[in-house]
Amino acid sequence: MESAEKAGKLMEKLFVVAIEKVETIIDEELKESHEAVAKEIESAFGSAVRKLGYSPSSCAFLSAQVQSGGNFDAKKPNDSLILSGDLVFISIRVSVDSCEVHCVRTIIINPTDDVKKAYNFLYDLSQSASALQKATPLSTFCSKLRSVAENKDPDLTKYLPANLGYGSKGKSIEDSSKDMTIPGEVYTIALTLSGFPVLDGFKSQRSPISIAIYDSYFIQEIGNCKLLTETVKEFQDISYSLEDEEKPSQKIDIAELKNSGVVRSSRLRHQVNSEQLEKDRKRKERQVQLRQEKQEELKRRFSGYDADNRRGTTQQKSLCEVVAYSSRENFPEAARKNQIYVDTRHESVLLPIQGQIVPFHVSTIKNVSKNEEGKHFYLRINFLHPGVGIIKDSKYILPELKEPNNFYIKELTFRSSNPRNLNNSFKTLKELIKKVKAMEVEEKEKGTLIDQEKLIMIKGKRPSLQDVTIRPNISGKKTQGSLEGHQNGIRFTSNKGDKVDIIYSNIKHAVFQPVENELIVLIHFRLKNSIMVGSKKTTDVQFYTEAGIQSDDLDMRRRAGMDLDEIQAEQRERKFKEKLNKEFKNFVESVQAISGETIDFDIPYRELGFHGVPYRSNVFIMPSVNCLVSLIDQPFFVISLSDIEVAHFERVQFTLKNFDLVLIFKDYSITPIRICTIPAEFLESIKDWLNDIDIVYSESLNPLNWGNVMKEITRDLQGFIEEGGWDFLQESDNEGESGQSDDELEVDSEFNEEDVGSEFEDDESEFSDESEEENDDESEADFDSEDESGLEWDELEAQAKKMDAKKNPKVIKEVKPSNKRTKK
């Protein structure tokens, strides 16, 4: 098993080199032969072995084949033909300790719908191959694969070959095979569509074409087989769309601009060019395609979904299981019949009731309060009972009353003229309740923790960063120390000797953010499973160093702009930032090399960033390759892009200066997160980014109550999918567009100040209160005049007089109607 996994990792390294080489050739239109590309893959074998730390004597490079032009032949040797930009086939075979793995990928340039459909058919079939287990007849497995293919697309199934793969010792996966799988064997599932005709204009040197996906699997003792060749395989990762550099200029159609929403008011004075129109058209076409794919994905994902099994239940104990004392003999001797006694040892309070001492465990108490009325002091204890309920995520639930004489105590109030004992009891009881609740929370947090593997230390020289600060803090306001990289993880050691270990296998996302506009350089880890940092459970751990102090020297600001001291201070600050960036970058690269590329650090794209409010404060949010982050202020904002189902824009309106972005997750039990108050100038760039990473988006004028929306969806998932899934968001978008008045879409040549006042009525105004009132009155007058357009001029003038009299009755005088008329 270990040798097979090593061979799979070595294969991944070589495919990274191969795909990057092919991308460079296609992008820069280089003229290189298949043989030259294959030799470059082979030359990268030695460095890949060294990076992974394998023994060169145990690793062997068996072959590398590169073909293009439309057809794939696994037995054909490399030739001197120039690599063409249509279909590129890459086939690599390597072995570690005589364990051979084989992988083939098809790179598709400018795919059409037919080609995409064929590739997705082959991809879905390869996903079904992971069901292979031990002691399975190869003929049976071959028949099952063909049956799956027939159910998906009978027309494409006929292009599959008779032999669907091979294993060790000459075993083949075909209908006539008599062999069975044995644990420890490696099988290569070879899926190929040969002689597939392309009808919709796909450009290739030869037609019909081929599409191939080869993967190697390890037969395990228990369960399904393990995929060894985890290289890029999904369609969006292997397909490329190359646009023509020169396109004929298109004539701008005003009607099309109106229908597409580009011209929404006469106040848009900028020139809309044909390139922007073409860009918007392509983006809309891509979104339509993504919505169709999302609907098919939902059907596959939730086929056979059982809501009752997926819902689950929280493991909570009944309050009737809580016992303060096992018998009366265990009561503390210090307890008195007419006094309240708090027993911190047993986490209980003993209350005097009818001359008897009655114990209550503090878990049954909701809260306690104290007040003074006249000469008497009152202590009120409120208990948990039906109607009040249990605190969310509590350890206990209310028991059912099975006996008719059973009842709940809602509250107890005690009165005393001597406040001394009452005050002591109140203070001690409050502290005990707080302590017990904190212990329950800590117990629950520790109960969900997963034991990490032990950190394997590197002896001698190892990558390290000194004087870094960890967040969250271990203790106190600020915890500083050193960060070191080791064989299977990193260790932070504080100046006081506290240690925090993070294992590479537990890292979901690793982000390196150099210092630029901010004043800190940082490394951030989003973990798969929570760990304890001090007494806090967290999935986000950050290490940073400050690059300056966020303050202004008022004396410096009074000096001239060319002050020498100020210039030197700026130069020193710039050099210090460059030094910090270099140190952190070297550490990141060293850790990546030590981990064998187990973790890959992302660097956020600042040029794609935008301002927004995900929690309470306005922060700068930046996307990276794998996530969307804001890491300067706490709480940290980290969203995995792979977890996002759809994105929805709310409050998208021309008159508003900002909008909201809602991210809906694939796990419907998680409430969607809303990023509020994003400036309107970021709308188009965010849409482009979402479209580039293949995320479906929609928009609406009004915000939705997403808590209720998700409850309705999860209540009937099958009905939700049958009714079109997330298409209802697109319908609300269309309704919002159709609800706009035709006047908004008119291209007027005049500029009316009254329209401005009415249009920006719901937005933040930049004018004084007096001007706002005038604009409101004018807009009301316009509205009335539209409704009463049939009135005569004299009647309209009299109506205007009444409105003016309301505004300032002391100044307005009687004015006789004029005989002049305005020309119509």
TORVEX-404498 format. One record per residue (C-alpha): residue in one letter; z, y, x. Coordinates in pm, whole numbers, plus 50000, padded with zeros to 5 digits. Layout:
AZYX;...
***
This chain:
M500005000050000;E500895024450279;S497585018450462;A495635023450139;E497375056450067;K496755068250423;A493075060050388;G492975079750061;K494515110550222;L492085108050513;M489245106650260;E490495138650094;K490405157050427;L486835146750498;F485645156350151;V487075191250194;V484885195050504;A481865179950332;I482035201550019;E482645233450217;K479595225550428;V477395219450125;E478665251449960;T477795271550270;I474285257050287;I473575263749919;D475155298249915;E473485311050232;E470225292050168;L470355274550506;K467845248150610;E469805217650724;S468945180950696;H470945153350530;E471465137250869;A472935169151020;V475445173050737;A476505136550769;K477045140651144;E479235171151084;I481385150750843;E481715123651107;S482655149051375;A485535161251155;F487045126351140;G488985129251465;S490635162351381;A491555149751032;V493295119551186;R495255142051423;K496285166251144;L497645137550936;G499495123251237;Y497835088951216;S497265066051509;P493565068951613;S493435031851694;S494315022451334;C491675045251173;A487945038751157;F485045059551030;L482615035550861;S479815057350721;A478815090750566;Q475705094550350;V474285127250222;Q471365127549978;S469805153349747;G466735158649532;G467785140449216;N468135103449303;F470955084149473;D470535051349661;A473725037349815;K471735015650061;K469425043050182;P470215056650533;N470405093650615;D467055110350667;S465775142950813;L464825158350478;I466215192950407;L469155194150166;S467965208149831;G469925228749578;D469855206249273;L471865174149298;V473745166349621;F475325131949670;I478125127249926;S479245091950012;I482065085250264;R483685052350374;V486765050750598;S489495025150673;V493095025250795;D494514992450929;S491404974650796;C492034988150443;E488705003150333;V488185030550074;H484865043649946;C484245076049758;V481055091749618;R480785125549451;T477835143549290;I477525181249344;I475485197649066;I473805231749107;N472775251148794;P473585223048549;T472135222148201;D473785208847886;D472165174547923;V473335170848282;K476835182648195;K477045158147904;A475945129548128;Y478435138448401;N481345141648158;F480415107848014;L480645092548362;Y483875111648435;D485575099148116;L484495063948202;S486025067148550;Q489315078048389;S489345045548191;A489025025448513;S492665032448601;A493725006148343;L492844978348590;Q495884955948656;K496744924648849;A495544890448728;T492684906348533;P489344887548527;L486674910348670;S484234899748400;T486744910048131;F487314943648297;C483544949248323;S483124941547953;K485914965847862;L484294993548064;R480984987847891;S482714987447553;V484355021047630;A480965034547735;E479305022047415;N481935039247203;K481465072147389;D477665073447404;P475415043347340;D472325062247461;L473785068647808;T475305033847842;K471875018247899;Y471535037548227;L474605020548378;P473924993448639;A474834956848596;N477304958248886;L480124983248827;G481904979449160;Y483164956149429;G486334944549601;S487384926549916;K485984892350015;G482694898549836;K484114901849485;S481944921249240;I482684937048904;E480034923348670;D479784902448356;S479094870048545;S482014873848789;K484624845648794;D487164863049021;M490484878648926;T492374908149069;I495254901449310;P498064926049398;G497384943249728;E493584943449689;V491454974849693;Y488534977649450;T485815004149442;I484605012949091;A480975023649138;L479705042348831;T476115054348838;L473625066948582;S470235057548725;G466885069148587;F468475094148350;P465765117048202;V466465154448180;L464905171347880;D466255206847884;G464705221048197;F467035210648478;K465315219048809;S465265190049054;Q462785177249310;R462535143549141;S462885132348782;P464455112048627;I467725118348808;S470915099848907;I474625108448879;A477245088749072;I481065086949089;Y482705061149318;D486495057249344;S488775032049518;Y491855017549348;F494834997649477;I496054968349264;Q499824971349224;E502384944549152;I503574962248838;G501564984248604;N498094999248634;C496205003048958;K496675034049176;L493825058349242;L493365063249617;T490475088149631;E492025118449461;T489275142649558;V487635168649335;K485975152149038;E486205173648725;F483005190748616;Q484175226248683;D485055216249041;I481715200349132;S479295222848945;Y477915256249062;S475885282648878;L473685303849102;E472255335448947;D468885350049042;E469215380449265;E466435400249102;K466135402548727;P463855424848523;S465655454648379;Q466325451848008;K465995479247752;I469285489747596;D469365481647227;I471775504847043;A471975481246747;E473025452946977;L475625475647135;K477065483046792;N477195446646686;S478765435847015;G481455462346989;V480425480347308;V479705513047124;R482705516746892;S482855554646864;S480905586046943;R483535593947206;L482185567747449;R480075590647663;H479575567447961;Q476225550848018;V476205513847933;N473755496448163;S471845464548114;E473865446048377;Q477065450648175;L475285438847861;E474055407948038;K477525401548179;D479125404047836;R476505381347685;K477075354447948;R480825357147909;K480575352347533;E478255322647576;R480675307147823;Q483585312347584;V481695295147302;Q481095265747534;L484745264947644;R485945265247281;Q483825234847204;E485185216947512;K488735226447416;Q488275211847069;E487015178947216;E489915178847462;L492415183347179;K490935153946991;R491205131847301;R494685143747394;F496255139347051;S494465107646941;G497185083746829;Y499795111346846;D503125101746690;A505085133146605;D508325114346539;N508295096946877;R507325128247066;R509935150146903;G512925132547058;T516585140047004;T519165156847216;Q522065135147323;Q525085152147167;K528545138147093;S530395142546768;L533485164846769;C535475136246619;E535195118746957;V537135146947125;V540795136847169;A543435161447285;Y546315136147314;S546295098647266;S549825099147115;R552665122947031;E554575111647340;N551965128947556;F552795163447417;P554105186847687;E557885190847688;A557595228747706;A555985230447359;R558205245447082;K557925242046704;N557595279046632;Q555535289446935;I551915287447036;Y551515267247354;V548305264747561;D548025232447762;T545415238848031;R545825203748171;H544655186847850;E542365216047752;S544225219747427;V546315244447229;L549375233947024;L549825254346707;P552925255846479;I551935246046123;Q554525239545852;G557225234146113;Q555115208546301;I553245210946630;V549525203646574;P547205200246879;F543605212646882;H541115207147162;V539465239847269;S536015224347206;T536755227946832;I537455265346863;K534625289946814;N536465321646921;V539855338446921;S540835374646849;K543995396146852;N544855427746660;E547865449346567;E548815461346218;G551975482046187;K554895464946353;H553285430846359;F550755414646593;Y548175389446470;L546375361546655;R543335347646472;I541665314946577;N538235306646427;F537165270146432;L533735254146418;H532835244346062;P529715239945844;G527965272845787;V528805285546134;G527135256846316;I527245246946679;I526215269346964;K522685261747087;D522555234647356;S526195226047287;K527645192947401;Y528995184347053;I527855183046691;L529925185546372;P531035151846232;E530295140045879;L533225139445632;K533285103545510;E536685104145334;P537245125545020;N540525139645158;N538975151245485;F538285188245526;Y537395214345788;I539755242045901;K537885274845904;E540525297246064;L544235300646137;T546115333646168;F549555337446327;R551845367646295;S554605378346529;S556755408946576;N557205400746945;P553855405447121;R554885390047451;N554255353147373;L551285361647152;N549585381847428;N550185354647686;S548845327947453;F545775349047368;K544965355747734;T545505319747846;L543525305647552;K540555329047616;E540445318947982;L540675282047894;I537825284147639;K535665302247894;K536505276448161;V535725246547937;K532385261247826;A531435268448188;M532305232648282;E530145219447996;V527195240748110;E527605229848472;E527935193348369;K524785195748161;E522865212348444;K523965186648699;G523155158748452;T519485168848446;L519215171048825;I517185145149012;D518425133049349;Q516085144749622;E515175122749914;K517055129450233;L515645156150465;I514125141450784;M514915165551066;I512545173751351;K514245172651688;G513295199251936;K510985228151862;R510235234251495;P508855263651293;S511555288051187;L512165322551040;Q515275342251127;D517185367850920;V515655358450585;T517385363050250;I517455336449979;R517165342749606;P519045332249399;N522065339749615;I524325311349723;S527425333349705;G528055370449693;K525435397249651;K523195387949943;T522845355750141;Q521045357350477;G520255329950723;S517455310350891;L514615289650743;E513285258950926;G510405235250861;H511005197850903;Q509075165650857;N509445161650480;G510925194950374;I512415228350468;R516065238050520;F517755271550472;T521025276250661;S523085306950574;N525115326250827;K528235310650670;G526885275250715;D525725268250357;K522555246750339;V519725244650085;D517085217350129;I513685217549957;I511605185849986;Y507805189550003;S507255163849728;N509395184849490;I507295216449538;K504945224349251;H503675258049377;A504145275249712;V503235312249733;F503045334450040;Q502925371649955;P502415395050253;V503935429550245;E501445456250138;N502405480349862;E505885465349822;L508685465850074;I509305428550119;V507345399050258;L508195366550084;I507685329250047;H508295315749697;F508625279849577;R508315268249216;L509845233549205;K508955203348992;N512615194148941;S515605217448949;I517985219149244;M521415234949283;V521585267049487;G525265273549516;S526565268249163;K523245277048995;K520545253248880;T517085267348947;T513425258248974;D512525290149164;V513655295849522;Q512505325549727;F512935336050090;Y512155371850188;T512645398650451;E512775435750381;A510135456550555;G511735490350484;I514075509750262;Q512825523349933;S513985559349972;D512595593450058;D513905617250324;L513955650550142;D514125669250470;M510965651550589;R509115661750273;R509635698450352;R507915695350685;A504235700150751;G501845671550684;M500985668451053;D504615665051167;L504705643151480;D507985625751393;E506675616451050;I503455602351194;Q505355581851451;A507685568451180;E504705557550971;Q503135540351272;R506375521851349;E506665510850986;R503045498750984;K503535478751304;F506755463751172;K504995452450852;E502175436951055;K504735418751270;L506525404650964;N503275393550803;K502235375951122;E505595357951158;F505575345850798;K501905335650821;N502545315151137;F505495298250967;V503405290050659;E500565275250867;S502995254651077;V504735240750768;Q501375231550614;A500405212850932;I503765194550954;S503605184250588;G500165169250640;E498725194150390;T501125180650127;I501775216550024;D499215244150015;F500395280150008;D498695303749765;I498215340649838;P498005362249522;Y494835382349461;R495915418849447;E492495430749336;L492875409949017;G496425421648946;F497595441948646;H500755458748521;G502695444048230;V506115435948083;P506715398248071;Y510495401648034;R512245435648027;S510785456248309;N507245466648393;V506005446848693;F502765440748879;I501385406248793;M498865389049020;P496885356848979;S496505331549258;V494515299249277;N497065278649084;C499375302948905;L500055337648769;V503005354248942;S505245384448975;L507755377449252;I509325410749351;D511795415749066;Q514065390148904;P513695370448684;F510655356848862;F507475352848659;V505545321348755;I503055305048514;S500995274648616;L497355280048518;S496975242748451;D499695245348183;I497865272247983;E496055260647670;V494555293547548;A495125330747600;H495275355747315;F494995393747337;E496975413247077;R496855449946971;V493315453347107;Q492115485846957;F490045514347093;T492635540346994;L495505523247180;K496245528247547;N497665493347603;F497585457947469;D499545425147489;L498535391547636;V499995359347491;L499755327047691;I499955295147483;F500965263647672;K499625228347645;D503175217047573;Y503545229747217;S507335226647230;I507405256547469;T507315290347299;P504265310747408;I505055339047647;R503955374647573;I503105400047845;C503475433847677;T502155468847743;I499215460747970;P497125492448028;A493775491347848;E491765495848169;F492705460248272;L491275443747958;E487775436248087;S488945424548431;I491465400448273;K488775386648042;D486465381148340;W489235363448530;L490125340548236;N486455332648188;D486025324248558;I488925299148552;D487665283548226;I490475294447993;V489605301447630;Y490675335747508;S490625354547179;E491805388347053;S493235404446741;L494425438346618;N497885427146506;P500515405846688;L501475371646553;N504885355346512;W504275327546763;G507515309346691;N506395303146332;V502795296546438;M503825268746678;K506135253446416;E503255251446168;I500965236446431;T503405209546546;R504295201046188;D500775187446127;L498885183846455;Q496135162346313;G495445187446037;F495465215346295;I492795197346500;E490675188146198;E490625224546084;G489165235846415;G492205238746641;W492495272646802;D489365285546628;F491595303046374;L492315328946645;Q488595335946672;E488415340446294;S491165366846307;D489175383846583;N486045384746369;E487995398046070;G489375425846288;E485885435646399;S484405434146049;G487325455045920;Q486245484746128;S484535512245937;D480885519845984;D481825555246087;E483385541446407;L480085525746502;E477995557046438;V476665575446740;D477275611946642;S476165641446845;E479035663646730;F482615663546853;N485185669846577;E488745678546674;E490025666646335;D488715631546407;V490635631046733;G493845640146556;S493435612646299;E492155586446544;F495085589346783;E497655591546505;D499195557446585;D499115561546961;E501335580747203;S500445617447166;E500075641647455;F500385672647236;S503355692047108;D505125684746777;E503485714946614;S499965703646701;E500785668546575;E501745682446235;E498545702846220;N496415672546304;D498225651346046;D497665677645779;E494025681045872;S493505643445864;E495175642045520;A492855669545401;D489855650345531;F491035619045355;D491515636945024;S488145653745054;E486445620245099;D488105606344787;E487335637544579;S483865645244706;G482755652344346;L484935683944311;E483355718544288;W483745743944567;D486135765944366;E488385736344295;L488385726144660;E489245761544767;A492135762844521;Q493375729444649;A493275742545007;K495315772944897;K498015750444754;M498235730945078;D498475763245281;A501175776145048;K503215744745111;K502995750445486;N504025787545484;P504645802045132;K505995835345262;V502845845045451;I500015833045230;K498725858944981;E496575855144672;V492925852544770;K490135855944516;P487485828944517;S484425839444711;N480995839844548;K479385828544870;R478225793044895;T477625771745199;K474135758545234;K473935721145194;
***
